[in-house]
Structure formats: C-alpha cells, structure tokens
Amino acid sequence: MKVIEYAYQYGISLTEARKLTDEEKRDYTEEWKDSILIATGESIQLDYISWEDLDAVKCREKYAFNGCGNRVYEISDAEWEAFVALDRERAVSRQAEDNRKYADGLRAIIAQAEAQRDIPTKEEAVCRAAEYNNVNNEGGEGYVPHMVTAEQYLAAKEALANMEEDAK
C-alpha cells in the first residue's frame, strides 16, 4: 500500500508500507496491532508539503510506523502523483523566489558600490575603515561605515550577469 507519513520531527514523506503479519501482531497490544505499518520501500521526502495540505487524507483511518511520533495515511496512486507534483511545483516556485531575492541583494550591492565616492580594493577599504575608526571613534569601538570593495562589486556584477544569462 502507498502511504503518506507526517512525522512530527521530520516532516512529510511518501513511502510504500504493509500491515503487520499475524505473527508480528503477537508483539503488539490489542490497541496497536491493526494500526502499525512496516515500511517496505524508500521514502520520498516532501519538503514543500505542509500539514494543511493533508486535509483530504486526515479524515481517513490513521496508521503509524514504529519509532518517532507520526501519523500515516493510505493514499491512492493518483494522490501519490498529485503530492509529488505539488511538491515539485512548490520547489520550483521557491527556487524562483530565492533567485529573485538573491538577485535583489546583488543589485543592492552594486547600487551601494556605485553610490560610493569610489570603489576601493579590499586593502584600501581596510585602511580607510581603520582611519575612520581612529578619527571618529578615537581608536575605540563604534560605528564604521561599510564600504563595498572592488572585488565584491565585480563578483556581484558577474553573479548577476550569470543569473540573467541562465534565465534566458
């Protein structure tokens, strides 16, 4: 049978399972012997599926695997495929959102660098920061403005160009 498992500590996954044999049931109390399943296949982790997505299966008979706290529900082949497709769709959507945020961060670095008086090398930036600290903070601790270095600027421009090229 195909099942979907909600493990409280590990998330949601799909796997194939079987019910206990009559011999195995002897090791369990009356309360549990018909509720325990044994996994028979590899597990497929569904990183983008949440408990709320299981509404259609939560009302079914609940099973469990031995070990950590979990709930297991029998599902059909079509439901299996639907969960896999939904997880894949959300993974693509999340990746696109992560890429957008990363690109926005790169654009912010580029904009900050271009707004500076000039774009120093890493060594120049370290010297300027030390000089600023000595003058404005009297060599103690305090605010020292961040400067985008030439290396950071070029790396951000290159990464952004690569992302834009990959998007084509």
Summary of the structure (lengths in Angstrom):
residues: 168
radius of gyration: 27.5
end to end distance: 42.9
largest distance: 82.2
contacts: 419
relative contact order: 0.12
helix: 50%
strand: 18%
